[in-house]
Amino acid sequence: MPVVTVDWWSGSKHEQRRELVEELTASVSRIAGCPTEAVTVIVRDVERSHWGKGGRLASDGDAE
């Protein structure tokens, strides 16, 4: 039972989330050789103020 976790910045639309889950499920199912029902996708929204890269918070502007 594959589990895929995606962390991304908050603010995405419901339709974007739906498409992401559909596409990831199809790819993982094909590659792992398992039914789509066995694939779990967890999407976690993270505020930019809680995301750091290169020593800077994404909310500070230069971490993208």
Backbone as numpy.savetxt, mean C-alpha at the origin, in Angstrom:
# Nx Ny Nz CAx CAy CAz Cx Cy Cz
-1.12 -18.60 2.37 -1.96 -17.42 2.37 -1.07 -16.18 2.37
-0.80 -15.61 1.20 0.03 -14.41 1.14 -0.67 -13.20 1.75
0.11 -12.40 2.48 -0.38 -11.14 3.03 0.54 -10.03 2.53
-0.05 -9.02 1.90 0.70 -7.88 1.38 0.28 -6.66 2.18
1.26 -5.92 2.69 0.97 -4.70 3.43 1.56 -3.52 2.67
0.74 -2.51 2.43 1.16 -1.30 1.73 1.01 -0.12 2.67
2.11 0.57 2.89 2.08 1.82 3.64 2.22 2.94 2.63
1.27 3.87 2.64 1.38 5.03 1.76 0.78 6.23 2.43
1.09 7.39 1.86 0.61 8.62 2.47 -0.90 8.70 2.43
-1.48 9.19 3.49 -2.93 9.34 3.56 -3.40 10.36 2.52
-4.65 10.25 2.16 -5.22 11.19 1.21 -5.66 10.56 -0.10
-5.43 9.26 -0.27 -5.85 8.63 -1.52 -7.37 8.45 -1.53
-7.90 8.34 -2.71 -9.34 8.16 -2.89 -9.72 6.69 -2.77
-10.97 6.44 -2.45 -11.48 5.08 -2.30 -11.22 4.26 -3.56
-11.44 4.85 -4.72 -11.25 4.13 -5.99 -9.78 3.75 -6.20
-8.87 4.60 -5.78 -7.44 4.27 -5.88 -7.11 3.07 -5.01
-7.67 3.05 -3.82 -7.47 1.93 -2.90 -8.02 0.64 -3.50
-9.21 0.74 -4.06 -9.84 -0.43 -4.67 -8.97 -0.99 -5.80
-8.49 -0.10 -6.67 -7.66 -0.54 -7.79 -6.35 -1.17 -7.30
-5.74 -0.57 -6.31 -4.51 -1.12 -5.74 -4.73 -2.53 -5.22
-5.80 -2.72 -4.45 -6.10 -4.04 -3.89 -6.37 -5.06 -5.00
-7.12 -4.66 -6.00 -7.44 -5.57 -7.12 -6.17 -5.98 -7.86
-5.33 -5.01 -8.20 -4.11 -5.29 -8.97 -3.11 -6.13 -8.17
-2.90 -5.77 -6.91 -1.97 -6.54 -6.08 -2.47 -7.97 -5.89
-3.76 -8.11 -5.65 -4.33 -9.45 -5.47 -4.13 -10.31 -6.71
-4.41 -9.75 -7.88 -4.25 -10.50 -9.13 -2.79 -10.91 -9.35
-1.87 -9.99 -9.12 -0.45 -10.29 -9.33 0.07 -11.34 -8.36
-0.25 -11.17 -7.09 0.22 -12.13 -6.09 -0.39 -13.50 -6.34
-1.65 -13.55 -6.67 -2.31 -14.81 -6.97 -1.63 -15.52 -8.14
-1.34 -14.78 -9.19 -0.69 -15.36 -10.38 0.71 -15.86 -10.04
1.49 -15.04 -9.36 2.88 -15.39 -9.07 2.97 -16.52 -8.04
2.13 -16.47 -7.01 2.17 -17.48 -5.95 1.43 -18.76 -6.32
0.61 -18.68 -7.38 -0.15 -19.86 -7.78 -1.24 -20.23 -6.79
-1.87 -19.21 -6.22 -2.93 -19.47 -5.25 -4.20 -18.74 -5.71
-5.34 -19.15 -5.16 -6.58 -18.45 -5.52 -6.59 -17.03 -4.96
-7.31 -16.15 -5.62 -7.38 -14.76 -5.16 -7.94 -14.67 -3.75
-8.81 -15.59 -3.40 -9.41 -15.59 -2.06 -8.38 -15.81 -0.96
-7.21 -16.34 -1.32 -6.17 -16.61 -0.33 -5.27 -15.40 -0.08
-5.41 -14.36 -0.90 -4.54 -13.19 -0.80 -5.20 -12.12 0.06
-4.45 -11.62 1.03 -4.91 -10.52 1.87 -4.06 -9.31 1.59
-4.70 -8.16 1.39 -3.98 -6.90 1.18 -4.41 -5.94 2.28
-3.43 -5.39 2.97 -3.68 -4.42 4.02 -3.11 -3.09 3.55
-3.94 -2.07 3.49 -3.51 -0.74 3.08 -3.54 0.17 4.31
-2.39 0.74 4.64 -2.30 1.61 5.81 -1.94 3.02 5.36
-2.77 3.96 5.74 -2.50 5.36 5.45 -1.61 5.92 6.55
-0.57 6.64 6.14 0.36 7.23 7.07 0.39 8.74 6.80
0.20 9.50 7.84 0.29 10.96 7.70 1.73 11.34 7.35
1.89 12.36 6.53 3.23 12.80 6.15 4.06 13.21 7.37
3.39 13.67 8.40 4.11 14.07 9.61 4.62 12.86 10.40
4.23 11.64 9.99 4.69 10.41 10.63 5.58 9.60 9.70
6.06 10.21 8.62 6.84 9.50 7.61 8.15 10.24 7.43
9.25 9.57 7.67 10.55 10.21 7.51 11.38 9.53 6.45
12.16 10.31 5.72 13.07 9.77 4.72 14.27 10.71 4.62
15.44 10.15 4.63 16.63 10.96 4.51 16.84 11.92 5.67
16.32 11.55 6.83 16.49 12.39 8.00 15.51 13.54 8.12
14.51 13.57 7.23 13.52 14.66 7.25 12.12 14.06 7.22
11.20 14.78 7.84 9.80 14.39 7.76 9.25 14.75 6.39
8.40 13.91 5.85 7.78 14.19 4.55 6.96 15.46 4.61
6.40 15.76 5.76 5.61 16.98 5.92 6.46 18.25 5.81
7.78 18.09 5.92 8.67 19.24 5.77 8.97 19.57 4.31
8.55 18.69 3.41 8.62 19.02 1.99 9.67 18.34 1.15
10.85 18.04 1.65 11.91 17.52 0.80 12.08 16.01 0.87
11.19 15.31 1.54 11.35 13.87 1.71 10.65 13.06 0.63
10.02 13.72 -0.32 9.30 12.98 -1.37 10.28 12.38 -2.26
